[in-house]
Amino acid sequence: MKTLVLALGNPLRGDDGVGSAVLTALRDTAVFPPHITFLDGGTPGLETALTLQGYDKVMVIDAANLGEAPGSWRRFSLAEAHLVQQAQMNGTLHDAGFAEAVALGAALDILPPEIIVYGVQPETLEWEMGLSTAVQTAIPQICQQLQAELIEA
């Protein structure tokens, strides 16, 4: 099963860099089979639809407004996710993000059969380097869950 682990977010925006931090920690903790690809997707745009194409399973790690305490995280399927399309397209594609990329991928019928999202509640999304203590503390648990799921894949 061809699997993609995709980190999203901007490490220059505080806890928005959690995806990249989890990806780095995960790659440092174990050796994974060659059918698993790790990719830091940065700040997603519509091109993310094409990035998802060709995989059987995609696991996305990103900051998400869960309405919970900072550092809280959840694993959910794409069907369970409440992706909010925030882009007001108005003739420009500059505001497109993950939700818009998923909508495009669905319209083009190129989405993988399974997309799992690991969402982490940020404390801050200000222009600053580094993660908050609450989000940093959650990373080992997230890595443990992801590693267990990837070993089963």
C-alpha beads as a LAMMPS data file, in Angstrom:
LAMMPS data file: protein, C-alpha beads

153 atoms
152 bonds

1 atom types
1 bond types

-500.0 500.0 xlo xhi
-500.0 500.0 ylo yhi
-500.0 500.0 zlo zhi

Masses

1 110.0

Atoms # bond

1 1 1 0.000 0.000 0.000
2 1 1 1.584 3.234 -1.175
3 1 1 1.340 5.697 1.741
4 1 1 2.115 9.405 2.002
5 1 1 2.731 11.158 5.324
6 1 1 2.155 14.821 4.521
7 1 1 3.062 17.630 6.914
8 1 1 1.318 20.936 6.302
9 1 1 1.854 24.366 7.805
10 1 1 4.279 27.224 8.150
11 1 1 7.048 26.907 10.792
12 1 1 7.366 30.709 10.764
13 1 1 3.863 30.969 12.267
14 1 1 4.396 29.399 15.696
15 1 1 2.307 26.271 16.200
16 1 1 1.396 26.149 12.507
17 1 1 4.767 24.415 12.175
18 1 1 3.585 21.369 14.124
19 1 1 3.273 19.234 10.982
20 1 1 6.910 19.761 10.073
21 1 1 8.021 19.124 13.672
22 1 1 6.063 15.851 13.851
23 1 1 7.445 14.745 10.501
24 1 1 11.021 15.394 11.633
25 1 1 10.503 13.598 14.954
26 1 1 8.813 10.658 13.251
27 1 1 11.629 10.191 10.741
28 1 1 14.152 10.365 13.595
29 1 1 12.440 7.635 15.654
30 1 1 12.239 4.688 13.274
31 1 1 13.077 3.266 9.880
32 1 1 10.044 2.825 7.674
33 1 1 9.487 0.627 4.623
34 1 1 10.094 2.134 1.183
35 1 1 6.378 2.261 0.298
36 1 1 5.963 5.080 2.828
37 1 1 6.827 8.580 1.604
38 1 1 7.377 11.530 3.961
39 1 1 6.808 15.009 2.565
40 1 1 6.771 18.472 4.095
41 1 1 4.092 20.148 2.004
42 1 1 4.527 23.589 3.591
43 1 1 1.593 25.919 3.173
44 1 1 -0.855 24.085 0.948
45 1 1 -2.356 25.435 -2.225
46 1 1 -4.309 23.829 -5.037
47 1 1 -1.205 21.876 -6.102
48 1 1 -1.755 19.727 -3.011
49 1 1 -4.517 17.938 -4.957
50 1 1 -1.850 16.638 -7.328
51 1 1 0.453 15.732 -4.435
52 1 1 -2.252 13.410 -3.044
53 1 1 -2.742 11.682 -6.382
54 1 1 -1.393 8.150 -6.810
55 1 1 -1.340 7.127 -3.140
56 1 1 -3.525 4.496 -1.492
57 1 1 -3.445 6.274 1.848
58 1 1 -2.477 9.791 2.891
59 1 1 -1.894 10.861 6.479
60 1 1 -1.934 14.641 6.927
61 1 1 -0.483 16.386 9.993
62 1 1 -1.506 19.996 10.518
63 1 1 -2.561 22.580 13.054
64 1 1 -6.351 22.622 13.327
65 1 1 -8.908 24.572 15.258
66 1 1 -10.445 21.794 17.330
67 1 1 -11.957 24.119 19.913
68 1 1 -9.892 22.393 22.590
69 1 1 -6.901 23.168 24.793
70 1 1 -3.606 23.921 22.999
71 1 1 -1.686 20.727 22.304
72 1 1 -4.851 18.623 22.097
73 1 1 -4.920 16.488 18.986
74 1 1 -7.244 14.145 17.181
75 1 1 -7.038 11.630 14.384
76 1 1 -9.976 11.628 12.023
77 1 1 -10.896 10.540 8.528
78 1 1 -11.522 13.047 5.813
79 1 1 -15.235 12.203 6.034
80 1 1 -15.192 13.104 9.752
81 1 1 -13.229 16.313 9.197
82 1 1 -14.979 19.627 8.912
83 1 1 -12.721 21.300 6.381
84 1 1 -13.597 24.948 5.992
85 1 1 -13.085 26.460 2.589
86 1 1 -11.940 29.958 3.458
87 1 1 -10.745 31.134 0.083
88 1 1 -12.843 33.817 -1.523
89 1 1 -11.667 32.962 -5.008
90 1 1 -12.845 36.198 -6.673
91 1 1 -10.553 35.658 -9.659
92 1 1 -7.454 34.682 -7.642
93 1 1 -6.157 31.352 -6.391
94 1 1 -3.759 32.824 -3.826
95 1 1 -5.996 32.062 -0.847
96 1 1 -6.563 28.389 -1.676
97 1 1 -5.512 25.912 1.021
98 1 1 -5.975 22.261 1.973
99 1 1 -9.787 22.356 1.961
100 1 1 -9.838 23.821 -1.541
101 1 1 -7.223 21.293 -2.719
102 1 1 -9.359 18.432 -1.402
103 1 1 -12.430 19.885 -3.135
104 1 1 -10.467 20.118 -6.392
105 1 1 -9.121 16.579 -5.991
106 1 1 -12.653 15.294 -5.405
107 1 1 -13.947 17.153 -8.480
108 1 1 -11.137 15.655 -10.576
109 1 1 -11.657 12.215 -8.986
110 1 1 -7.967 11.925 -8.073
111 1 1 -8.158 11.667 -4.272
112 1 1 -6.697 8.570 -2.646
113 1 1 -9.148 6.054 -1.182
114 1 1 -8.126 6.943 2.372
115 1 1 -7.128 10.292 3.841
116 1 1 -6.469 10.545 7.569
117 1 1 -5.937 13.901 9.275
118 1 1 -4.010 14.391 12.490
119 1 1 -5.143 17.793 13.705
120 1 1 -3.339 19.587 16.528
121 1 1 -4.870 22.512 18.402
122 1 1 -2.427 25.446 18.213
123 1 1 -1.831 27.924 20.993
124 1 1 -0.456 30.611 18.708
125 1 1 -0.257 31.232 14.983
126 1 1 1.655 34.492 15.287
127 1 1 4.729 35.277 13.187
128 1 1 7.317 33.585 15.390
129 1 1 9.636 30.610 15.217
130 1 1 9.121 27.593 17.418
131 1 1 6.249 25.712 18.932
132 1 1 4.450 26.463 22.182
133 1 1 5.217 24.160 25.096
134 1 1 1.731 22.635 24.896
135 1 1 2.108 21.667 21.243
136 1 1 5.724 20.531 21.667
137 1 1 4.611 18.240 24.503
138 1 1 2.053 16.532 22.247
139 1 1 4.561 15.521 19.558
140 1 1 5.789 12.228 21.137
141 1 1 2.211 10.936 21.507
142 1 1 1.333 11.884 17.948
143 1 1 4.500 10.178 16.670
144 1 1 3.712 7.038 18.672
145 1 1 0.212 6.840 17.163
146 1 1 1.452 7.535 13.635
147 1 1 4.281 5.023 13.940
148 1 1 1.883 2.300 15.102
149 1 1 -0.453 3.051 12.211
150 1 1 2.366 3.110 9.667
151 1 1 3.787 -0.202 10.851
152 1 1 0.364 -1.783 10.293
153 1 1 0.158 -0.332 6.756

Bonds

1 1 1 2
2 1 2 3
3 1 3 4
4 1 4 5
5 1 5 6
6 1 6 7
7 1 7 8
8 1 8 9
9 1 9 10
10 1 10 11
11 1 11 12
12 1 12 13
13 1 13 14
14 1 14 15
15 1 15 16
16 1 16 17
17 1 17 18
18 1 18 19
19 1 19 20
20 1 20 21
21 1 21 22
22 1 22 23
23 1 23 24
24 1 24 25
25 1 25 26
26 1 26 27
27 1 27 28
28 1 28 29
29 1 29 30
30 1 30 31
31 1 31 32
32 1 32 33
33 1 33 34
34 1 34 35
35 1 35 36
36 1 36 37
37 1 37 38
38 1 38 39
39 1 39 40
40 1 40 41
41 1 41 42
42 1 42 43
43 1 43 44
44 1 44 45
45 1 45 46
46 1 46 47
47 1 47 48
48 1 48 49
49 1 49 50
50 1 50 51
51 1 51 52
52 1 52 53
53 1 53 54
54 1 54 55
55 1 55 56
56 1 56 57
57 1 57 58
58 1 58 59
59 1 59 60
60 1 60 61
61 1 61 62
62 1 62 63
63 1 63 64
64 1 64 65
65 1 65 66
66 1 66 67
67 1 67 68
68 1 68 69
69 1 69 70
70 1 70 71
71 1 71 72
72 1 72 73
73 1 73 74
74 1 74 75
75 1 75 76
76 1 76 77
77 1 77 78
78 1 78 79
79 1 79 80
80 1 80 81
81 1 81 82
82 1 82 83
83 1 83 84
84 1 84 85
85 1 85 86
86 1 86 87
87 1 87 88
88 1 88 89
89 1 89 90
90 1 90 91
91 1 91 92
92 1 92 93
93 1 93 94
94 1 94 95
95 1 95 96
96 1 96 97
97 1 97 98
98 1 98 99
99 1 99 100
100 1 100 101
101 1 101 102
102 1 102 103
103 1 103 104
104 1 104 105
105 1 105 106
106 1 106 107
107 1 107 108
108 1 108 109
109 1 109 110
110 1 110 111
111 1 111 112
112 1 112 113
113 1 113 114
114 1 114 115
115 1 115 116
116 1 116 117
117 1 117 118
118 1 118 119
119 1 119 120
120 1 120 121
121 1 121 122
122 1 122 123
123 1 123 124
124 1 124 125
125 1 125 126
126 1 126 127
127 1 127 128
128 1 128 129
129 1 129 130
130 1 130 131
131 1 131 132
132 1 132 133
133 1 133 134
134 1 134 135
135 1 135 136
136 1 136 137
137 1 137 138
138 1 138 139
139 1 139 140
140 1 140 141
141 1 141 142
142 1 142 143
143 1 143 144
144 1 144 145
145 1 145 146
146 1 146 147
147 1 147 148
148 1 148 149
149 1 149 150
150 1 150 151
151 1 151 152
152 1 152 153
